[in-house]
Amino acid sequence: MKLIIAEKPSLARNVAGAIGGGKNKDGYIEAGEYLITWGFGHLLNLKSVEDYTGIKNWREIPLPFIPESFEYKLKSDDGVDKQFKIIKELVDRKDVETIINCGDADREGVRP
């Protein structure tokens, strides 16, 4: 199977249509040898300084603040959490041999 991860649901539907449709599942579309799922723009954010230090008042943060390693967290939204779990389950499937990024080529996404 080939897993396509689209930027958003509408793009996933367009991709599925281009390869001949498919069956809607919970959080993805199955179309022949393809599994097509989607994000909702940004599913993850970098952790904030408060996440690293526990300091809430920005005036007390020692600057410059550069963490030893940059970490991320899911956006706090039930829909994002559910979709992230679906994407992870699809990525971890034994029959998935190829993962295709179908995100925007923009400053937040992947640059050519």
C-alpha positions as CSV (number, residue, x, y, z in Angstrom):
1,M,0.0,0.0,0.0
2,K,1.0,3.6,-0.6
3,L,0.0,6.2,2.0
4,I,-0.7,9.7,0.9
5,I,-0.9,12.4,3.6
6,A,-2.6,15.4,2.2
7,E,-2.6,18.9,3.8
8,K,-6.4,19.0,4.2
9,P,-9.5,16.9,3.7
10,S,-10.5,18.7,0.4
11,L,-7.1,17.9,-1.1
12,A,-7.4,14.3,0.0
13,R,-10.8,14.0,-1.8
14,N,-9.3,15.6,-4.9
15,V,-6.4,13.2,-4.9
16,A,-8.8,10.2,-4.4
17,G,-10.9,11.5,-7.3
18,A,-7.9,11.7,-9.5
19,I,-7.0,8.1,-8.9
20,G,-10.5,6.8,-9.4
21,G,-12.4,7.5,-6.2
22,G,-12.4,5.2,-3.2
23,K,-14.1,4.2,0.0
24,N,-14.5,6.7,2.8
25,K,-13.2,5.3,6.1
26,D,-12.8,7.0,9.5
27,G,-10.2,9.7,8.8
28,Y,-9.0,8.4,5.5
29,I,-10.0,7.1,2.0
30,E,-9.0,3.7,0.7
31,A,-8.6,3.7,-3.1
32,G,-7.1,0.6,-4.6
33,E,-3.4,0.4,-3.5
34,Y,-3.6,3.9,-1.9
35,L,-4.6,5.0,1.6
36,I,-5.3,8.8,1.5
37,T,-5.4,10.7,4.8
38,W,-5.1,14.3,5.8
39,G,-4.1,16.8,8.3
40,F,-5.9,20.1,9.1
41,G,-3.1,22.4,8.2
42,H,-0.8,22.4,11.3
43,L,-1.4,19.4,13.6
44,L,1.7,20.2,15.6
45,N,3.3,23.2,17.2
46,L,6.7,23.7,18.7
47,K,6.6,23.6,22.4
48,S,6.7,27.1,24.0
49,V,9.2,28.4,26.5
50,E,6.6,27.9,29.2
51,D,6.4,24.2,28.2
52,Y,10.2,23.8,28.7
53,T,10.6,26.0,31.8
54,G,7.2,26.3,33.5
55,I,7.7,30.1,33.6
56,K,4.4,31.8,32.6
57,N,5.5,35.4,32.8
58,W,7.4,36.2,29.7
59,R,9.4,39.0,31.5
60,E,11.0,36.3,33.7
61,I,12.2,34.1,30.8
62,P,16.0,34.1,30.5
63,L,16.9,35.3,27.1
64,P,18.0,34.1,24.7
65,F,16.2,30.9,25.3
66,I,17.4,28.0,23.1
67,P,16.3,24.6,24.2
68,E,18.7,21.7,24.0
69,S,16.4,20.0,21.6
70,F,13.3,21.3,19.9
71,E,10.1,19.4,20.8
72,Y,6.6,19.5,19.5
73,K,3.1,19.1,20.8
74,L,-0.2,18.4,19.3
75,K,-2.5,21.4,18.9
76,S,-5.1,21.2,21.6
77,D,-8.2,20.2,19.7
78,D,-10.1,16.9,19.9
79,G,-10.3,16.7,16.1
80,V,-6.6,17.1,15.7
81,D,-5.9,14.5,18.4
82,K,-8.2,12.0,16.7
83,Q,-6.7,12.6,13.2
84,F,-3.1,12.5,14.4
85,K,-3.9,9.0,15.9
86,I,-5.4,7.9,12.6
87,I,-2.3,9.1,10.7
88,K,0.0,7.3,13.1
89,E,-2.0,4.1,12.8
90,L,-1.8,4.3,9.0
91,V,1.9,5.0,9.0
92,D,2.5,2.1,11.4
93,R,0.5,-0.4,9.2
94,K,2.7,-3.3,8.1
95,D,1.3,-3.2,4.5
96,V,2.3,0.5,4.0
97,E,5.5,0.5,2.0
98,T,5.6,4.1,0.7
99,I,4.5,7.4,2.3
100,I,3.8,10.3,0.0
101,N,3.7,13.9,1.3
102,C,0.9,15.8,-0.4
103,G,1.4,19.1,1.5
104,D,1.7,22.6,0.4
105,A,5.1,23.7,-0.8
106,D,5.1,26.9,1.3
107,R,7.2,28.5,4.0
108,E,5.5,26.4,6.7
109,G,5.5,23.2,4.6
110,V,8.1,21.6,2.4
111,R,10.3,23.8,0.1
112,P,11.2,22.4,-3.3
